[in-house]
Amino acid sequence: MSGKGGEEPRGHRAATIGIHAGSPEPVLGAPVVSPVVQSSTFIGGAGEPASELLYSRYGNNPNQVLVGEKMAALEGTEASLLLASGMSAIAMTIFAALPEGGHVVASRHLYGATRTLLEQELPRRGITTTLIDPESSEDWEAALTPQTGVLLLEVPANPTLRVFDLRVPAEIARDSEILLAVDGTFASPANIRFAELGVGAVVHSATKYLGGHSDLVGGVVSGSREFIERVQNLMKLYGPAPDPHMAWLLDRGLKTLQMRVAQHNHNAMELARWFLDREGVVEVHYPGLPDHPDHAVASEIMSGFGGMLAIVLEGGGVAADAFTSTLELALVAPSLGGVETLVSQPRHTSHIHFSEAMRVGIGIPDGFVRISVGLEDVEDLKEDFGRALDGLR
Ligand SMILES: Cc1ncc(COP(=O)(O)O)c(C=O)c1O
């Protein structure tokens, strides 16, 4: 079983937990950095059944366990499990929560692949979904059926940066004994304390801020020990277990999570304000801006507004293509949360399978450019974006 968080012995704070939680007791001569245990299997007792079979697909390799313990401590949950990707973390969470015939009520504002999973893949397994605009408790309640076992949303949402108030579904989930699952990838545990807000299953694509260096693919689910055990049992069957080396890289990334995210928050806020005054930029989406539709909620539930922002360019898709193709420092690539600034147009990447009308319906018009603000000097980023905007005139 991975992760026994909530047991941080000395009540350490997040930056300390990110560095030390999960590490073995320090003993003379032990390495300061836990080594990669690149072994698929482990020797068991001969002639008698082992209490626990150690096998890396089961999620009990030492590197997997260390990251599970660290993540649980960071989230403040009983347990956490590391999986092979964010998508496998989402899929296994839904499978673990629902029987055949189960029903999900989900926000319409989700990462494209999550929506495709809900709308196209899960119905083949007898699981149906109602998509809603999660603005109020009536929106959630109207969609509930006796089969509803999961409420699902992303906070902040990819790529529109909407910050829906997760305390609303949290209350419904508590009253109705339904699992509230939240994809917190854009926030990371450094910006939102999900479990404290009533989230039952906190899911992250570890590929993004948790790893932080665009060099791994992974996912994490955190929640009660009983629920994480169910997810782990499904991981054993379906097989999306993490490689030990990925777990080791993720542990290294988590050691600097607080520091990195603080600087991502700072750079993104600075750039968002700067974009407001730029000619050719018709919209700036950043929860830290006072005129963002969810600024009040974001101010209450986020300790920082995150490293993701989006702009909409005058001139639509043509302008966005020209803008992104003339950037010299920011890289055009999908994914996010790494030290380098990445830009993408959701119509070409995460929301490529959506019609234009569907995209516009959730606030992604042509001309929408998503920016994962990295850790470069923000003045260099302004110069790069400024040059690309000048080129549009
Ligand atoms: C919000 C969000 N959730 C989940 C995922 C899927 O994560 P992964 O690529 O690690 O499977 C992504 C990927 O971009 C994402 O942006």
The ligand as an SDF file (V2000), in Angstrom:
LIG
                    3D

 16 16  0  0  0  0  0  0  0  0999 V2000
   -5.9460   18.9290  -16.4400 C   0  0  0  0  0  0  0  0  0  0  0  0
   -5.3350   17.6760  -16.9700 C   0  0  0  0  0  0  0  0  0  0  0  0
   -5.6970   16.4960  -16.4420 N   0  0  0  0  0  0  0  0  0  0  0  0
   -5.1770   15.3360  -16.8860 C   0  0  0  0  0  0  0  0  0  0  0  0
   -4.2620   15.3060  -17.9140 C   0  0  0  0  0  0  0  0  0  0  0  0
   -3.7260   14.0060  -18.3860 C   0  0  0  0  0  0  0  0  0  0  0  0
   -2.4650   13.7880  -17.8550 O   0  0  0  0  0  0  0  0  0  0  0  0
   -1.3860   12.7840  -18.4710 P   0  0  0  0  0  0  0  0  0  0  0  0
   -0.9400   13.3550  -19.7760 O   0  0  0  0  0  0  0  0  0  0  0  0
   -0.3290   12.7070  -17.4310 O   0  0  0  0  0  0  0  0  0  0  0  0
   -2.0900   11.4650  -18.6770 O   0  0  0  0  0  0  0  0  0  0  0  0
   -3.8430   16.5060  -18.4910 C   0  0  0  0  0  0  0  0  0  0  0  0
   -2.8650   16.4970  -19.6030 C   0  0  0  0  0  0  0  0  0  0  0  0
   -2.5920   17.4940  -20.2240 O   0  0  0  0  0  0  0  0  0  0  0  0
   -4.4010   17.7250  -18.0070 C   0  0  0  0  0  0  0  0  0  0  0  0
   -4.0590   18.9130  -18.5350 O   0  0  0  0  0  0  0  0  0  0  0  0
  1  2  1  0
  2  3  1  0
  2 15  2  0
  3  4  2  0
  4  5  1  0
  5  6  1  0
  5 12  2  0
  6  7  1  0
  7  8  1  0
  8  9  2  0
  8 10  1  0
  8 11  1  0
 12 13  1  0
 12 15  1  0
 13 14  2  0
 15 16  1  0
M  END
$$$$
